[in-house]
Amino acid sequence: MVKSGQATFEFILAAVFFFMLLIYAVTFMNTTVAQYSMESRNSELEARAAEISDYLVHINLTSDWPVLSYSRISSFHTACNNNYDRFVGFFDLLDNTAGVDAGRGNFKVMINETAPGGNVVLADCRQGTEAPEIERAEVERFAVSESNNVINVKVVTW
């Protein structure tokens, strides 16, 4: 025979244990999902940076792979800085075609040539500055200039 006071105590103990278990599960899920969400966002940013750099190095700036054309680099620098939003829209369109959903994000492209006299900036396309604490991804590609110097194409997305 169970007394009513004992049943109430067991019920309260079971309810407390249940809510403790529920709080633990919610806390665990919250931290785990946030971690995987951030990793997913970083992967999307890296994929976008790789896609932009691949397009520039292999299609847009090359005259005969792996040689990059000075005139195409100069045209890209002028066009990108004069109409940055058009380039962002174009790369968003590429993302949608490739199935990458990085959202409308900013990017910068820096093209440097390592010449015997030192580094020469050939192109610098950016809009604004990214804060140091913001999530971002960087991809660097290397090619050869028409004068047989190494060219570094660096793409940063955020």
N, C-alpha and C positions, 0 to 999 in steps of 0.2 A: 504494500500500500504506500502510495506516494503522497506526501503531505504537500499542501499547496505552496508553502513557503519554499520548499526544496525545488519545486518545478519552476517557480519564478526565478530563483537564483540560477538554475541551469539555463533557463531561457536568456537571462541577462548575460551570462557568461558566453553563451553561443553567439548572441548578437554582437557583443564586443569583439569576440574573435573574428566573426564574419566581417565587421567593418574594418578591423585592423588589416585583414587579408585584402580587402577591397582597396584600401588606401595604398597598401604596398603595391598591388597590381597596377593601379592607376599611375603611381609615381614611376614605377619601372617602365611602363609603356611610354610615358611622357618623355623620359630621358632617352630611351632607345629610339623612338620615332624622331625626335629632334636631331639626334646624331645622324641617322640615316638620311633625313631630309637635307641636312647640311652637306653630307657627302654627295647626295644626288645633285644638288645645286652646283657644287664644285665640279662634278663630272660634266654637267651641261655647259658650264663656262669654259672648261678645258676643251670640250668638243667644238664649241663655237670658235675659240681661238685657233684651234688646229684647222678648222674648216676655212677660216678667213686666210690664214697664212698659206694653206695649201692652194687655195684659189689664186692668191697673189703670185706666189712663186712659180706655180706650174702653168698657169693660164694667162694671167694679166700682164705680168712684168717680164716674162721670158721672151727672148727672140729665138733662141734655140737652146733648150735645156741642156746643161745647167747654167747657161749664160743669161744674165739679166741685162736688159737694155736700159742705158742711161736715159734715153728719150722717154721710154715708157714710165720709168721711175719718176722723172720730172713731171710728166703729165699727170700721173697718179697723185703726186704731192700737191700740185696746183688744184686739181679737181676736187680732191678730198677736203682740202682746207677751205675751198670756196663753197662747197655744198656738202657739208658733213652729214646732214640729215638724209640726203639722197643715198649716201653710202650705207648708213645704218639701215635704211629701208631695204636696200638691195641685199644686204647680208641677212636681214630678217627673212626675206623671201627665200634665200638659199637655205636657211634653217628650216623653214616650213616644208620645202621640197625634200630635204634630207631627213625629215622626221625629228629634228632636234627642236625641243621647246625651251629655249633659253630665255624667251621673252625679249622684249625690246631692251637692249642693254647698250652700254657705251663700250667703245674700244679705242685703242690707240695703236698706230702702226709706226714703228721707227725703223728706218733702213739706214744702216751704216756700212761704209766701205773701209776695210782695213788696208790702207795704202802705206807705202814705205815711209812717208812723212808723218803718219799717225792716222787716227780715225777721222773720217769725213762723213758728216751727216748728209745723206742724199734726200731723205724724206722724213717728215715728222708730221703725222696726221693725228690730231686729237681734238677733242672738244672739252674744255674744262680740265680739271685735275681730279684724280681719284684720291680719296682720303686713304691714309695708310691702314686704317683699321677695317676697310671694306673688303668683302670677299672678291677675289680676283684670280684669274688664271693667266699664265704666260706661256707662250710657245715661241721658240726660236728656230729659224730655218737658216741654213747656210747655202750659198750659191757662189757663182763666180761672176765678176764684172767683165765687161768687154775688154778691159785692160788687164785681165787675169789676176785681179785682186779678189780677196774674199769679201763677200757681201753678207751681212747679218740682217735678216728680216725678223724683227721682234714684234709680236702681236700680244697685246694685253687686253683682256675683256673684264668688265665688271658690271 
